[in-house]
Amino acid sequence: MGFLDSLKAKKEEADAKKKEEEEAQPQGKYSQACALCGGTGTEKKWMGQYWHRKCIRGARKMGRKMI
């Protein structure tokens, strides 16, 4: 194991810890479940339900196609 390999291993350990901290806390504004996908960490309340921004865009596009 060379010098560069030990640096790479330390970086991977730091990245793993950082990823665990991000997953522990939802990143959204609300801690409610999304109306479309069921995931937590929603950002928007629309039509009395909580949504991710990505999910709300998809639902609106689906609704336009139905009309």
N, C-alpha and C positions, 0 to 999 in steps of 0.2 A: 504494500500500500504506500503510495507516494504522497508527497506533500499536497498536491492538488486534489487527490482523492479525499484526504481528510477535510479539506475546505468544502468540498462538494457535499460531503456527508453532513457537516454542520449546517449548511444552507438548507438541505432537505429536512432536517429536524426542525429548524426554525419555521419553514414553510408549513410543516405538518401542524405545529402548535398554533400558528396563525389561522390555519384553515379550521381547526377545531373551535377556536374562539368565535369565528364568524358564523359557524353553523349553530352554535349554542344560542345566540341571540338572533331573533328575526330582524331583518333589515327594514321592514316596512313601518309605516306610521301606526297601523293597528295590529293587534295580535289575533284578530279574528281569522277564520278560515275563508278562503276565496270561494265565491259562489260557483265558479266554473271548474277549477282544478282541485279545490280542496286544500291547497297549501296555505301555510300561515305566513304572516309578514305582509299583509296587504297594504296598499298605499292609497286607495280611493274608495269612497262610499258613493254608490250610484244605484238608484232605484231601490233604496232601502237595504242593499246588500253590500258586502265588502268585496273588493276586486283587486287583483294585481293590474298594473297598467297594461301589461302585455295581454292579459286575458280580456280586459274590457275592450281593447282594440279589436281583438278577434271576434268577440260577441257582437259588436256593432257591425262589423263587416258581414257576419253571417245573417244578421237581421236585415241588412240592406238587400242581400241576395234573395231573401224570401218574398220581398214585396214586388 
